[in-house]
Amino acid sequence: MSGAIELGWGQLGIAAALVLVVGTLSILMQLGIGKRMFIASVRAIVQLTLLGAVLAPLFRWGPAWVVGLACLAMVGLAAHEAVRRTSRYYRGARRDAFLSLAIAGGSTALLATAVIVRVDPWWEPRYLIPLLGMILGNGLTGISLGLDRCLQSLDEGRVRLEALLVMGATPREASRPVAQAALRSGLVPILNAMSVVGLVTVPGMMTGQILGGTEPVQAARYQIMVLFLIAAATALGTAGVVLLALRAMFDGEGRLRPERLKRRKL
């Protein structure tokens, strides 16, 4: 099978014109999202064009330290975006999200390149960066949902938590239902995706590989691997950020500290 057919700017212009459908619908239905869609479209064009320009030389010339810096930057941006989406936050939330994503995303991406695919060297940017990007892109959604659910439960259920603490429960015992609900919330997107993949959707990585000339059976195997990596990273990352958040909301004497929780301005 031959490689993917190259696209020029004129062909992309035709695809971009489809965004006018969204703008027209916004005007007709008075949705008020036309401007936001335009800005989002421009950002997508600029960001993806820059990404392609950066990855091209990185794939050709990619020493380990440069690849490492690129991966750290990706984790940092993902952590920032994950916390930015939550309705509440606390001091150190971005640090906790960074640590959770770095450990969960980094370990699963390295497992994929070093053990499963067996790339030589294991930090080969053509494999490591796309895999890490897919893991982080999906993992940050789970972390954001889990963290938001956790902080919301702590805020709205403060009276119940403090009552449990007064009756002798430890912070871990009192906050266990909060952690369980937050983890379930964070895992919903990947569970839904895994339930319909292959029946309703053809995932992005599989589509890209097929368009690039990979045999469908081999592309399906890569997609299965990616789904399992994302599931593991999402579970580990969400659990990590929720536990770190709960630790931050209790002091050394086991008291809930609601003043540490801040609501984001709408």
Buried (B, 14 or more C-beta within 10 A) or exposed (E): EEEEEEEEEEEEEEEBEEBEEBBEEBEEEEEEEBEEBBEEBEEEEEEEEEEEEEBEEBBEEBEEEBBEEBBEEBBBBBBBBBBBBBEBBBEBBBEBBBBBBBBBBBBBBBBBBBEBBEBEEBBBBEBBBBBBBBBBBBBBBBBBBBBBBBBBBBBEBBEEBBEBBEEEBEBEEBBBBBBEBBBBBBBBBBEEBBEEBBEEEBBEBBEBBBEEEBEEEEBBBBBBBBBBBBBBBBBBBBBBBBBBBBBBBBEEEEEBEEEBBEEEEE
